[in-house]
Amino acid sequence: MTQPRGGFGRAGVQFLSEEEKTNAPKVTWVLLKRIGCYLKPYRLQMALVLLTITASSMLGVLPSILTGRIIDQGLIGRDFSLLVQLVLLSFGVTLLANGIAVIESYINTWVAQHITYDMRNTMFQKLLLLSHRFYTSNNQGDIITRMTSDISGVQSVILGTLTSILSNTITLVVALVAMFQKNWMLALLGIVIVPLFAIPTQRVGKSRWSLTMQVQKSNDKINGILNETLSVSGQQLVKLFTNEQSEYENYRKANEAMTKLNVRESMAGRWFRMTINTVTTIGPMLIYMAGGYLLIRQDTSLTVGDITVLVALLTQMYRPVNTLLTIHVDVVRSMALFTRIFTYFDMKPEVENPQNALKPEVIQGTVVFNNVQFAYEPGHLVLKDIDFRLDQGHSIAIVGPSGSGKSTMVNLIPRLYDVTAGQVSLDGIDVRKMDLYTLRQSVGMVTQDTYLFNGSIRENLLYAKPEATQDELEDACKKANIHDFIAAQPMGYDTLVGNRGLKLSGGEKQRISIARVILKDPAVLIFDEATSSLDSISEDLIQEAIAPLIRSRTSILIAHRLSTIMAADEILVLKKGEIVERGRHEELVSQNGVYTELYETQFHHALDKIQHSGSSS
């Protein structure tokens, strides 16, 4: 199990985990200034937040101070009229403080929401611009976490950390000033007592957090046992190997360990609450004792009301002192949060739109690879000296063993990656000098892993051409051999496809993907294993859709299906990133090389089927 992150124990005390301590970012002026840039557009609102926090915190202390006058002048002085006035004033101040706190909360929430709104927009725009390699190299969960929980955490920083520092500091300062005004000796005594409250809180909180983590590990172990043994496959395995009793013993031991930890954790909380209750009781008692001594023995100007006010203020100091003692945890986590977000903001896209990008009005579709090399990692070439020319309206098939670099090769055309050396050109223009939008609009790709959004068939088709008419949709689907299937559905083109198109078969998804590319109407068509892993009926339907497309525009075909390959004007044979053979099917078969081997292992049965079908007809 990974190192747990720091957090709150049930005692309410925060501390940093070892991982957080090790990876804690440096709080620099540059980092703080950058964070401030996001607050700057809302500086007026932040000023109002500061003003309302100050007013609310000061007014919040006032009822405790008024308590002294209520006791001395109202109760002991037997002045009922003044008593009523003081009580009403105290009530009014409390009401006003709470009202201001509501206003402060609204403004603070508004600012926090708008800052996170700005950051989410910036992050999403940045993620859209990052290169394809970024998504193939990074964990998708981590990317989503930066976009969601990390940025959402900024809201809690603004709503929590900043306001907590301000409000608790102001409350503490006002309480201390009021205490020293009443009696400096008792105020000093109060200051000495407050750490006695904080120290056990810290120690017990760490102990409680350690136990909580152990309980979590034990709970994870139990969940693992349940997931493995109570699943359909797990239950079948348990029964076939007659391991019911041993699995029960494993569960019983894990359950027993968790039960013992739960008891320890619960008792740690009991001792903590007892400690806190004791300290919070000792504090006021000491004030009463020392105040009583001064009042009775020293005959000072100290009054009963003063002592009561000091006790009330001391009690009010407990929470802000404890919060401020652990506020560094919030600060470290806040800085870590911003650092993680800024790391993504600072990433430079590997593939960028060039300055003074060329935007040819018409793309004919002639593709040329000139001595192209490519490596995902330095020193490990995936493609070596790739040279070929594909003229407008012609087609090339690329074949080769798995891992030979076929998909990598076609990914260089729309600049999903940039070449390591050499040049890929479209109509004589280096694709690295061409406007990215123009380039990618000119290239259509159908891959083996067809992706459909969780929406309707219509919405997935319109992704290629949002302004397409119903006639255009139907025409594209007819060309892709999918219109009849769609028309037969109760909802027609508004039929929902489910998450990633799970409500459709592989062949249906693939034909919708082909229709989507037809709507895009690109100059260059790329079919990357478009008929792989499909049944023969789906393959035939897709083949019927592909054949006229190949004849009408520049096409590149990557396939293991012989029928698809034989339709191409030329076949390129790749092995270990190099073109080792090229030519027509009949030429390559006779060479007894890589293509002959592929033909014998993958294509022979398909050719027999084609020939048998022809003789039968």
N, C-alpha and C positions, 0 to 999 in steps of 0.2 A: 504494500500500500504506500502511496506517496506521502510525503511529509505533510501533515495537516497544516492548514493555514491558521494563523492566529485568529482570535475572535473574542466573543464574550463567553465567559463561564456563566452558569446559571446564577452565580453570585452577582453578575452584572459588572465584573471587572474585566477590562481588556488588557491583553498583552500581545507582544509580537512572537510569532513562531520563529524557530531557528532559521527557516528558509527566508522569512521576511527580514530578519536581522542581517543575514548574509547578503541579500539582494537589495537592501534598502538603498534607494537612489540618493544621490547627493543633492541637497537643497541648495541650489545656486541662484544668484541674482538673475541669470539668464532664464532659468526655468520659471522663477516667480514672475518675471516680466512677461514671459510668454503666456502664462496662465492669466495674468492681468489683462492681456489683450482681449480675452473672451469676456471679461467683466467690463471693459472700457465702454462698449456701446450702451451699457446699462448702468453707467455711473450715477445718474440721477436717481434711479430706483434703488441702487445700493446705498446711496446717501440717505434716502428715506428709510431704508431698512435699519441703518445704523442709528438714525434718530429715534425710530420707534422702539428699537431694542433698548436704547439708553433710557427712554422715558418709561417703558414698561418695567425694566429692571429696578429703576429708582422708585417708582410707585409701588412695586411689589414689596419693597422693604418698609415702606411708610406705615402700613397697618401694624407691624410689630412695634414700631416706635410709638405710635398712637396708643398702644396698649398700656404704656407707662402712665400716660395722662389719664386714661380711663380708670386705672386703678387708684392713682394718687389723688386726682382732682374729682373724679366722678364718684368712685365707690368710697374711698377713705374720707374724702372731703364732703361726702353726702350731698353732692350737687347734682340732683337728678336732671335738671335742664341741660347742664353741661355734659352729663353722661350721655343723654340722648343725642346731643349734637356730635359728640366725639364718635359714638357708635355709627351714626349716619354718615359721618365724614369717612370713617374707616371703611364702611360698606361702599360708599361712593368711590373712594380711591381704588378699592379692590375691583369694582366694576369697570372703572376707567382703565386700570392696568390690563385687565383681561380683554377689554375692547381694543386697546392699542395692540395687544399681543395678537389678536385675530387679524388686524390690519397688517401687522408686520409679517404674519404667516402668509397672508395672501400675496403681498409684494414679493416676499422671498421665494414663494413657490412660483410666481410668475417669472421672476428672473431666472430661477433654476431651470424651469421648463424651456424658456427661450434659449438659454445657453446650450442645453442639451439638444434642442432643435437645430441650432446652428452647427453643433459638432456632429450630429448624425448626418446632416446634409453633406458636410465636408468629408466625413468618413466614407459615405456611400459613393460620392463622386470620385474620391480617391481610389476606392476599391474597383470601380468600373474602369478606371484608367490603368490600373496595374496590369502587368503583362501576364500572358497565359502561364508562364513558368512559375509565377508567384502562387497560382492556385494548384499547380501540380506538385509543388515543393512544400507547401505549408498545410498544416492540419486544418481541415474545414471548420472543426469545432472551435479552434482558436480564433479563426477569422470572424466567425459569428459572435463569439464572446466579446471581441473588441468592439464589434458593431452594436451589441445589445447591452450586456451587463456592465461592461467597462464604462461605456458612455452613460448608462443609467446611474452608475455609481457617482458620476460627477454631480448629479442632482442631490444625492445624499451628502456629498461634500459641502455643497453650497447651503443646503437646508440644515445640515447637521454641524459639521466641523466649524465653519466660519461663524455661524450664529451662536454655537455653543461656546466658542472662545470669547466672543463679545459679551454675551449675556451673563455667563458665569463670572467673567472678570469684573464686569460692572457691578453685579450683585455682591461679589466678594469685597470690592473696594468700598461700596456704599455701606455695607454691613460693618466693615472694620472702622470706617470713619465714625459711624454712629456709635459704635461700642467705645471708641476712645473718647468721644465727646461725653459719654455718660460717666465712664470711670476707666482711667488708663490702666490701673492695676488689674482690674477684672478682665479688661480687654487682653492684656498680655497673658493672663491665665488661660483665656479662651484660645489664644493662638497656640499655646503649648499643648492644649488638649486635642486640637483638631488633628495633628499628625497621628495621635494615638488611635484615632478612628480610621485613618487611611492605611496605616501599616498592616493591621490584620486583614483589611480588605484586599490588599495586594497579595499577601501570602496565601490566604485561603482561596482567593480567586484562581491563582496559578494551580494550586492543588486540585481544585474543582475542575478546571479546564483539562488537566492531565487525565483525570478520571473520565471526563466526558469523552475524550478522544479514545480511551480504551474501550468504553462502552460502544462507541461508533464502530471501532474495528471489530468488536465481537458481534455487533449487529450485522456488519457487512459479511462476516463469516457465515452467520445463520442464513442471511439472504442468499448467499452463494449456494449453500446446501439445499435450500428450498428450490432455487431456480434450476439446479442440476437434477435433483432427484424427483421433483414433482412435475417436470415438463413431460410431454408425451414421449419423446425419445428417451429421456432419462428414466422414466418409469418402466419403459420396455426393457431397457438394459438391466435395471435393478432386478426385475422379475426373471429375465432369462438367465442371469447369473446367481439368482437366489440370495441376494445381498440385503434383504429387507432388514434383518437384525443388525448387521454391521452399520447400515445407514442410520438406523434408529439410534445406535450407540453414539455415532458421530454427532447427531443432532442433540441428544441428551446432554453430552459433555459441553457442547457449545452453549446450550441454553442454561446449563448450571453456572458456567463461567460468567455469562451476562447477568444472571440473577444476582450473583455475589457482588459484581461491580455496581449494579444498580443500587444495592443496599448501601455500599460504601459511599457512593455518590450522594445518595439521599441524606446519609448521616453527616457527610461533610457540610452539606447545606444547613443542617440543623445546628451544628456547632458554630457555623458562621453566623447564622441569625442570632444565636445566643450571644456570641461575642459582640456583634454590632449593637444588640439591644442593651448589653451591659455597658458598652462604651458610651452610647447615646444617653444612657441614664446617669453614668458617672459624671459626664461633662456638666449637665445642669446642676447635679448635686454639689459639685465643687464650687460652682458659681454661687449657689445658694449659701453654702458654708462660708465661703470667703466674703460674700456680700453681707451675710448676716453678722459675721464678726465685725466688719466695718460699721454696719448700721447700729449694732447693739453696744459694742465695746468701745469703738472709736468715736462715736457720736458725730459722724461726718454728715455732709449734706446728701448723702446717698439715700434714696427712698426705696420703698417696696416696689414701686412702679419701675424704677430704674433697674433693679435686679431682675424683674420680670422681663423687661425689654432686652437686657443682656442675654438672658437665657434664650429668648425667642430668636435673637440675632445669631447666637451661637448655633442653634439648631438649623437656622437657614444657611449657615456657612458650610455645613457638612456636605451637601450635594455639590456645590460649585468647587470646593476644594478637591473632593474625590475625582470629579470630572477633569479638572485641570491637571491633576497629578498624572492622569493617564492620557491626556490629550495628545501627547507625542505619538501615540499609537495611531490615532486618527490622521495626524499630520503625515506620518511616514506612509500610511496606506493611500492617502490622498495624492501624495507626490508620486508614488508608484503607479497609481491609476493614470495620472496625467502623462507620466513617462511612457507607459504602454501605448496610450493613444497617440502621443506625439511620434513614437517610433514608426507607426503606420503612416502618419501624416508626412513624415520626412522621407518615406521610401520613394525612390526615383524609378519610374516605369522603365523597364528594360527596352521596350519598344515604344517610341514616341513619334508623334507626328512631326516631320521635319519642318524647319523654317523654310519659308518660300516653297511650300509643297506644290508639286505639279498636279493640276486637275484637268486632265484631258477630257474634252467634251464627249468623245466617243471612244469606247474601248472595243477593239476588234477581237482580242483574245489570243494573240500569239504569245506563247510562254517559252522562255529560254533559260536554261540552267547553264551557267558558264563556270566550269571548274569549282563547283560549290563544295564547301566543306562545312561540317557542323558538329558541335560537341555540346552536350548538356553540361559536362564538367570539363574544365581545362585539362588537356592532355589525353582525353578519351574520345577520339573522333567516332561519331556515329555514322556520318556520311563522308565519303572520301572522293574527291575529284569527280563529282557528278556533272556530266555534260549531256544535254539533249535539247532538241528544238521541237516544239509542238506548234505547228502553224494553225492559223485560224480555221475553225470548222473541222479539224482533224481530231483524232483520238489516240491516246496511248494507254496501254494496260501495264501496270506495274505488278510483278509477281516476285515471290521469293519466300524463303523460310521465315518463320516468326522471328521477330527481332532483327530483321535485316535492314530496317530503316524506312520502310515504305510509307507509313503514316507520317513519320518525321519529315520526309521529303515533301509531301503535299502541304504540310503545315507551314512551310516556308513561303508559300505563294501568297497567302493573305497576311503574312507577317505575324502569325501567332508566335513565331520565334524569328530571330534574325540570323542570317548566315554567319558562321565564324570566319569564313574566307570565301572568295569568289563572288558571284552575283546572280541574283534571280531577277529577270526582267519581264515586264508585261508590255507588249507593243513597243519594245525597244527602250522602255524606261525602267531604270533600276527601281524595284518596288520600295526601296528605302528612301527614295526621293519623291515618291508619289503620296498624295494626300491619303491618309488612312481610310477615311470614309469612302472616298472614291474607289480605292483599291478593294476594300472589303465588300462594297456594293457590287463590284464587278465579278466577285467570286462566290459561287454557291457550293456548299458542301453537304453531302448526305453521309452520315457515319453509321457504323454498326450499332453504336450505343445511341439510339434515337431518343431525344429528350423532348417531351411534351409538357407544357405547363398545366397545372391543375386548374383547368377551365373547360370551355367548350371547344369543339372542333373548329368552329368559326374563329374564336379568339386565337387559337394556335395558328391558324392559317393567316389571319390578319397581322400576325407578328412580323411577317415578311413585307406586307404592303397594307398599312392601316386604312388606306383610302380605297381598297379594292371593292368593286361592286359584287353583287350576288352572282351575276353572270360570269365575272372573272373567276370567282371562287369555284363555281361549277365547272368551268372550262378547264381550270388547272387540275381539279380532282378527276375529271374524265380522262385527261392525259395521264394521270397517275394511277388509273384503274381503281379508284376508291369511291367515285361518285355514287355508284349503285348501292354500295354498302351503306353510305351515309344517308342516302334518300330512303333506305328501308328502315332506318331507326325512327322510333316514335317522335323524337325531338329533332330529327334531321341534322342540320348543321349546328344546332344548339345543343347537341348531345354532349354531356360531360364526359371527359376522358379519364378522370381520376388522377391521383397523384402520380406523376411521371407517366401517365397514360396507361395505368395498370388495368383499366377496364377494357382495353383493346388488346388484340393479339399482336405478336411481333410483326407479322406481315402488314396488319392494318396500320400500326404506328409508322412503319417504314414508308408505306404509300402516302400517308398524310404528310410525312416529312418530305417526300419527293414533291408532292403538290405544293408545299410551302416554298420549296426552292424554285419551282416553276413560276410561282407568283412573283418571286424576287426578280426573275428574268435576268440572270447574270450572264456575262460574256464567257466565263469559264466555269465548267461544271466538274466537280470532283465527287466521285462515288467511292468512299472508303469502306470496303466490306459491306456494301449495302444489302447484299443477299445472304450474308453469312448467318448461320444458325437458324435458317428458316426452313419450313417444310416445302416440298416440291411444288405444291399448288401456289403458295405465297411467292415462291421464287419465280415461277412462271409469270405470275401477274406483274411482279416488279420488273422482270426482264422485258415484258411487253411495254411497260412504261418507259424503261430506260432506253430501249433501242432507238425510237425516233428522236429522243433528246440527243443521243450521241451523234446522230447524223446531222443535226441542225446547228450544233455549236461545238466549240473547243471543249474536249472532255478528257478527264484523267480517271482511269478505273483501277482500283485496287480490289482484287478479288481472288478467291480460291475456286470460283466456279468457272469451268471451262467455257460454258456458253457465253458468259460475260466477256471473257478475255478474247475469244475468237472474233468478237464484233469490232475490236480495236484495229486501227491502221498499223500500229506497231506495238510490240511487246518489249518491255524492258525487264531484265532479270536481275534482281538485286541479291547480293550475298555479302554479309558482313559490311554493309554500307557502301558497296561498290557495284557499279553496273558491270556485270561479268558477261552478259549476253544480250543481244537485241536482234529483233527481226520479226517475221511472221511466224505463225504457229508451225507450219510445215517445215520451215527452215530450221527452227530451234529444236524440234523433235529429232531431226536427223543428226544433230551435232553431238548427241550423247553426253550432254553437259548437265548443268544444274536444272535447266528447264526440262530436259528429258527425265531426270529423276523426279521432279515435281509432277510431271505428267504421269509417270508410272505409279506414283503413290497417291496422287490426289485427283487427277483428271481422267484417267483411263476409263473408269467405270462411267463417268459422265459422257465421254465420247461414244462409248458403246451404246449408251442409252439414246444419244442423238441419232447415231447411225441406224439403230434398230427401229426407232420411231420413223425415220425417213423411209426405210425399206417396207415397213408395214403400210405406210400411206401409199 
